[in-house]
Amino acid sequence: MRDVLVLCYHAVSEDWRAVLSVRPDALERQLESLVRRGYRGATFSQAVTGPTAERTLAVTFDDAFRSVGELAQPILSRLGLPGTVFVPTRFPDSGRPLGWPGMEDWADAPPAGELEALSWSELRELAEGGWEIGSHTRSHPRLTTLQDGELDEELAGSRRECEQRLGRACASIAYPFGDVDARVVQAARAAGYVTGAALPPRAHRVRPLEWPRVGVYPVDDPRRFAVKTSPTVRRVRAWPPVSVALAGVRSLRAAHV
């Protein structure tokens, strides 16, 4: 049985102690461990539509933090891995820092420059180096809360902007906050997407437009990371009765935060 492992990272930083920021040495250690375990790299769309290796690894980065180009790309390059960046298209070259509801709750204020987005020229450079550039909508909203017209603008509008700015097809999207339901999946398909990155997974069979990823965070020490990326653990977590139970636990936790 082929194993497709899709990881989800965000920012990479030596100094920023945010809930979504991992240290470069942790990123390198984690990816090295997977390469040693026999995983071979692919972009997100390659991994979920036609993996060619017995163990396939797709390393994805949401939000297009500039640190991905500065710190993550050299690490992936040394390991022979391509990456995938999902970009909220309103931010590159806008002069505005990355920001949306929820980020204000991060405990530590970011050091200067940490919220800068990759520019379109930097994203083009990554694409020319074998990376996939996908959409992360236009403004990073919770898609399930939008009216149909707003949903179409976020999905179709961001795909159109990616293609115009990069001069290449945009086939993939990552749903902000992992907020996705059947209506959003249908709208993504209608907007022309072929693959969609979800986080966390809902109870369903794995499918290209709602593919479950493993989120990686600063709390993931080597032992925790090994457990989270274990094929057996991932299969158990994806089993519908377990997935539904875990979703209930997450809802209870959210209600008491």
N, C-alpha and C positions, 0 to 999 in steps of 0.2 A: 504494500500500500504506500503510495506516495504521500509525503508529509510536506505541507505548505505552511510555513510559519511567517506571519506578517507582524512586525513590531511597529509600535507607534511611539515616537519620541516627539518632543517639542523643541525647547531651547537647549543649548549646550553652553556651559559657562564654567570658568574657574572660580568665579567669585559670587555669582548670584544664587542665593539659597532659596529659590522659589520652588513651589510644589511641582512645577512642570519643567524644571531645569536640571539636567544631569551634568556631572563633571566629565570632561573629555577622557580622563583615565578610566572612569567607570564605563563609558561608552565603548572604549577600545577593548577593555577586559571582557565585556559582555559579548561583543561581536567576535572576538578571537575565540572565545569558548565555543561558540556555535560553529565557526569554521573548523575547529578541531573535531567537533562532533560530526562533521561530514556535510554540513549545509553549504549549498552553492547559491550565489547571489542572483537576483533577478529584480527588475522593476516590479512595482505593484501589479500593473496590468499583465505583464508577462507571467507573474507567479500565479495569478488567480484564473487566467484564461487558458494557460497551456504550459504548466511546469514541465521542464525537460530533465530535471535531476530527481534522484530518489528523495533527497531532502532539499527543499527550496526555501530560501530566506529572502524576504523583501523587507528592507529597512525604510520606513516612512517617517516623514517629519511634517507635522501639522504647523500651520501659521506662517511659515517662511521667515523665521527669525534669521537675521544676518549671520548669527553665530553658526548656523548650519553650513554656510559656505566657508566661513573662516576656520572653524574647528572640526566639524564633523566630516566634511568632504575629504580632507587629507587623510583622516583615519580610514574611511571607507576605501579610498584609493589604495592605500598601503595593503589592505586586506583583499583587494580585488573584488570589491562589492559595489554595485551601482546603488543609488538611492532614489527615493521619490519624495518630492516636496509638494505639499498641497498649499496653494497660495490664496489668501483672501484678496481679491484683485483691486480693492480700493486703496490698498496701502502702498505698494511699491511706487517709488518716485513721487509720492504725495507730500513728503515732508512731515507727515504725521506719524507718531509712534503707533505701534500695534496696540490696540486697546478695545475692549468690549465689556459688557456687564459680566461681573464675576472676577475680573482681574484685580479690581480694587480690594478684594478680600485677601490677596496674597500677603503673607505676614511681613515680608521684608521688601522695602522699596528697592527697585532695580538700580544697579549702578548705571552711570551714564552710558548710553549706547545700546543697552541690552534689549530695548524694545524697538530697535530699528529693524525694518524689513529689508530683505534682499531687494535689490533693484531689478528692473526688467532685464537690464544688460547682464547682471550677475545670474539671473535665472536662465537666460539664453546660454550663457557659458556652461552652466551645469548641464543643460539639455544637450549641448554639443559634446559634452564629455560622457554621454550615455545615461544621464539621469532622466527620470520621467518627471514632468511638471504637470500636476493636476490642479483642479479647482478646489478651493475651500470656501466657495460662495463669494459674494462680493464684500459683505460687511460682517460676516461671522454671526448670524442670528441663530436662534433656535428655530429650525425649519418647521417643526410640527405646529408652531404657534402662528404661522403666517397664513394670510388669505391666499387664494390661488394665484392672483396676479402678482403679489409680492414674492411668492414662492417661485414662480416662473422667472421673474426678474433676477432673483438671486442665483438660480440654477443656470438658465439659458444665458443670462447676461454675463456671468463670470466665465462661462465656457467660451463665449464669443470674445471676451477681452483677452483671455489666455491665448487663443488662436491668433488674434490680430497682433498682439504684442510679441509673440514668440515665433510666429510664422510656421507653426506646425500644429497638427491635430491635438486636441485635448479630449481624451477618452475617459478620464477618471475624475472622481470627486471624493473628498472626505467630508462627512457630515459633521458640522461644528457641534461640539459637546457630545458627539455620538448620538445626537437627537434625530432619530429616524423612525418612521412608521411606514405602513404600506402605501399611504398616499404620497409620501415623500419619495419613496422608491419608484412609484409609477411616474411621478413628475420628473425625476432624474432620467428615467428611460426616455420619456417624451422629449426631454431637452437634448438628447443625443449621447448621453453617457453610456459607456459599456461596462464600466466597473465602478463600484462604490465601496469606500472604506468605512466600516462602522466601529463604534467603540462606546460602550461594551456591547456584546452581542445580545440580541433578543432570542427567544426560543424559536428557532427555525432551522431548517436544513441550510448548510452553507451554500451560498449562491453569489455569483460575481458582483451583483449590484448591492449586496449587503454582506460584505465579507468581514467576519470577526477578526479584530486585531488584538494583540497583546500589548497593553499600555505599559510603558516602562517609566519609573519614577525614581526620585532620589532614595526612597526607602528600600529599593530593591538591591539588597546586598547579594553577593554571589550565590548563597544558598537559596534565597527567595527567587532570584532570577532563574536559577536552574529548575526550580519547581514550576514556576509560571510558564516556562517554555517547554516543559516536558510534553511530548506527544500524548502520553497517557492522560495527564492532568487536563490538557486541552480538550481531548475527546470526551472526558467525563463532564467537564464544565459545559460543553456544547450539547450534551444529551438533554432533550427538552425538560424532563422533570427536574433535573438539577438546575438548568438555566432559569426556569421559572422560580424556583426556590431562592436562588441567588438574587434575582431581580427583586423579590419581595424583601430580602434583607437590605438591599441597597435603598429601597423606598423607605423602610423604617428608619434607617440611619439618617437619610436626608430629612425626614420629618422631625427629627430630634436635634438637628444641627442649629 
